[in-house]
Amino acid sequence: MLNNIRFDLSDYLIHFFRDVDQSSSEVILFPEHVRFNNIAEATVLDSLFLMRCALRHNKIFATWSFRNERPTIYGRSPAVCFTDMPLAAFVQSSNERLSRGENVGRYAFMIPKGTMFSVGARPVIYGLSQPAWERRDADPYRVLENDVLPIGEQYRYVAYSIGDERTIDWTHEREWRWRYQGEESHFEPDGEDLVETLAEMPGLSLGGSGIHGMGVLVQDQEDVPKIVYDILTLVDAGIIDQSMIRFVIPLYKVEQHGNIQDPSRVSDLINKHTIDLSGYFSITKERVEEINNEVDSIIRIITTSGGHEPSDRDDGYGKSWVWIPDNGSELVRALLAADRLIVSTEGRYLLDIAPFESLPVGFEEHYCKRVAMGLATEFEVNATYFTVRNSQSCDGVPYYTDFHDTDHPFYNSTKGCY
């Protein structure tokens, strides 16, 4: 395989995200409900926002890649698209295309090519040896005759024509595709069966798929902590393991693409930006016990103080927790090590104080607020309460909280949000 070590080849596939103006003709299917910590209040869904949505949902979404209101994916299954451009070429190409106003992005996933091949990704087929006639009875899908290309391979087909009056040439994209292999009936290209949430969108699951050693490309250094926050949340929730995402590279440091044309330089860059989560899991048993004892003391003092009025009583059916958003804090790490925190679907780290016998009935939310204030003061962290109504589940709605700091990495907001 020595011939594969060349500046024009790569061991990775790149899936990039681009800004999408939902008021333009380039509109994409974006369900109304994308979890409450993903705030889409702008017309433009920026690429960082979309990438964090995908990461938080543990999924790269499969689409039909509409162009001129027609799906460009043939067959009966949507697909995930990748490029096998080397990193240096991607940096150069994205710079040049963005300067021309083209649809490309600087936020991306990099996944080892061998891993993607093992889960079913394949290079596309540019052009065929005979005319690619579409079946008239296949609407709303675009389906070729089976003797031209088997239906199971049609997702790979990309039209190609040079030397004629009309040139069609997408070979510069060096595209690979992964075909969604689940039930397609709920996601057809005519949009008749629209999904209501991002969780229902078909796509490539990251955790549990065998993918490991992947990386994340972002534009700026300030983006890195947001991605690490999301990764740590997925690890703490048991959705992915620590080896799945290996590095996060801010591309503003890689503007000189010529410096990384040599594959060994790319390896050096990846090693330099490797993320090591082990520090979050290295807290000593002694420190875990010490912090948990402090937490218990704060809860007991507050709940036995009698510091409540009849107006503080909450007779609504539901449940309350203490919510600690700072997932990298020593407090959260110690509570997790003692198996005392719930990590909800939306990534909230929740402490249940109800097991304390001294907690007055009907005042759970009131005391969660007070305990949160005590923990925030003692451990210098963000802490608040979280309450659901008509449910005992931490994923229930409606919910109530007073933590709305959209600058905190828990929240993923479009750039146009105010």
C-alpha positions, 0 to 999 in steps of 0.5 A, spaced: 500 500 500 506 504 499 503 507 493 497 510 497 502 515 501 501 521 496 499 528 497 493 527 492 490 521 496 487 521 503 485 516 509 479 520 511 472 521 508 470 528 509 462 530 510 461 537 510 456 542 513 454 548 509 450 554 511 443 554 509 438 559 507 431 557 509 428 563 505 432 561 498 431 555 493 436 551 497 431 550 503 432 543 506 428 539 510 429 541 517 423 539 522 420 544 527 422 540 533 430 539 534 430 538 541 430 545 546 437 546 546 438 547 539 435 554 538 433 555 530 431 562 530 434 565 524 432 564 517 439 562 515 441 555 519 449 556 519 454 550 518 456 550 526 449 549 528 447 544 523 453 540 525 452 540 532 445 538 531 448 532 527 453 530 533 448 531 539 443 526 535 449 521 534 447 521 526 449 524 520 443 525 516 441 522 510 438 526 504 436 526 497 440 532 495 435 536 491 438 540 486 433 545 482 427 541 486 429 534 484 433 529 488 440 528 485 440 521 489 437 515 484 434 509 487 429 508 493 434 510 499 437 517 501 444 517 502 450 521 506 455 524 501 462 525 503 468 527 499 475 523 499 479 530 498 485 530 502 485 535 508 489 540 504 485 540 498 479 541 502 482 547 505 484 550 499 477 548 495 473 551 501 476 557 501 476 558 494 469 556 493 466 560 499 470 566 496 465 565 490 459 564 494 458 557 492 455 552 497 460 549 501 462 549 509 468 549 513 465 545 519 466 537 517 466 530 520 473 526 518 472 519 518 477 514 516 476 511 509 477 504 511 471 504 517 466 508 512 467 502 507 466 497 512 459 500 514 457 500 507 460 507 504 462 506 496 465 511 491 460 514 486 460 512 479 461 517 474 457 516 468 455 509 465 457 506 458 449 506 456 444 512 456 441 512 463 434 512 462 429 513 468 423 509 469 417 513 468 413 509 473 418 510 479 415 517 481 417 520 486 423 516 486 429 517 480 430 510 478 434 507 472 432 501 469 435 495 472 439 492 467 443 499 466 444 499 474 442 494 479 437 498 484 441 497 490 447 501 487 443 506 483 445 511 489 452 511 487 450 514 480 452 521 478 451 524 471 457 525 467 458 528 460 464 532 457 465 533 450 458 534 448 454 541 448 452 540 455 458 539 460 456 535 466 462 534 471 462 533 478 468 529 478 472 534 482 468 533 488 471 526 489 464 523 492 463 517 496 456 515 498 453 511 504 446 509 503 441 509 508 438 502 509 432 502 514 425 503 512 424 509 507 417 509 507 417 515 512 422 519 508 420 520 500 423 525 496 416 528 494 416 530 502 409 527 503 411 523 509 415 529 513 418 527 519 416 531 525 423 531 529 430 530 527 431 524 531 426 521 526 430 523 520 434 517 517 441 517 517 448 514 519 448 512 526 455 514 529 455 511 536 454 503 535 456 503 528 463 501 529 466 508 527 472 510 531 478 515 530 474 520 527 475 527 527 471 534 527 473 540 523 471 547 525 473 554 523 475 557 529 478 556 536 472 558 540 468 553 536 473 547 539 470 547 547 463 547 544 464 541 540 468 538 546 462 539 550 458 535 546 462 529 545 463 529 553 455 529 554 455 523 549 460 519 552 457 521 559 450 518 556 453 512 554 452 513 547 459 513 544 465 511 547 472 515 548 475 512 542 470 514 537 472 522 536 479 523 536 481 530 534 478 537 533 482 541 528 480 549 528 481 550 520 484 557 521 490 555 523 491 551 517 490 556 512 496 555 508 494 548 505 501 547 502 504 546 509 499 539 510 500 536 503 505 531 505 501 526 509 506 526 515 504 533 516 497 531 516 498 526 521 502 531 525 496 536 525 491 530 527 496 528 533 497 536 535 489 537 536 487 530 539 482 531 544 484 527 551 477 526 555 481 521 560 482 527 565 475 528 566 475 520 568 481 521 573 478 524 579 480 520 585 476 516 589 477 520 595 476 526 592 469 523 589 467 521 596 469 528 599 465 532 594 459 527 595 459 528 602 459 536 601 453 535 596 449 531 602 451 536 607 448 542 603 442 538 601 441 536 608 442 543 611 437 546 606 432 541 606 431 541 614 432 549 615 424 550 614 425 555 609 419 555 605 412 558 605 405 556 603 406 559 597 412 555 595 408 549 595 407 546 588 401 541 587 402 540 580 404 533 578 411 532 575 418 532 578 424 537 579 431 536 579 438 540 580 441 541 573 448 542 573 450 545 566 457 545 567 459 538 565 467 539 565 466 541 572 469 537 578 462 537 581 459 534 575 465 529 575 464 527 582 457 526 582 457 522 575 463 517 578 458 516 584 452 514 579 448 520 582 447 524 575 442 522 570 444 525 563 437 526 559 436 526 552 437 533 551 444 533 555 442 535 562 446 533 568 440 532 573 441 531 580 435 528 584 434 530 591 428 527 592 431 521 596 432 525 602 427 523 607 427 530 610 425 533 603 418 536 605 412 533 600 410 538 595 416 543 595 421 539 591 422 545 586 423 550 591 428 546 594 431 544 588 432 551 586 435 553 593 440 547 593 442 549 586 444 556 589 448 552 594 452 548 590 453 554 585 456 558 591 460 552 594 463 549 587 463 556 583 459 552 577 452 554 573 447 550 577 439 551 577 433 547 577 429 543 572 422 541 572 417 537 568 409 537 568 405 531 567 411 526 567 416 523 572 421 523 566 426 528 565 425 528 558 417 530 559 414 536 557 412 542 559 418 543 563 421 549 567 428 552 568 431 559 569 437 557 565 437 561 559 444 563 558 445 561 550 452 563 550 453 557 554 455 550 550 449 547 552 445 551 548 446 550 540 444 557 537 443 559 530 448 565 529 442 570 527 439 568 534 439 574 539 
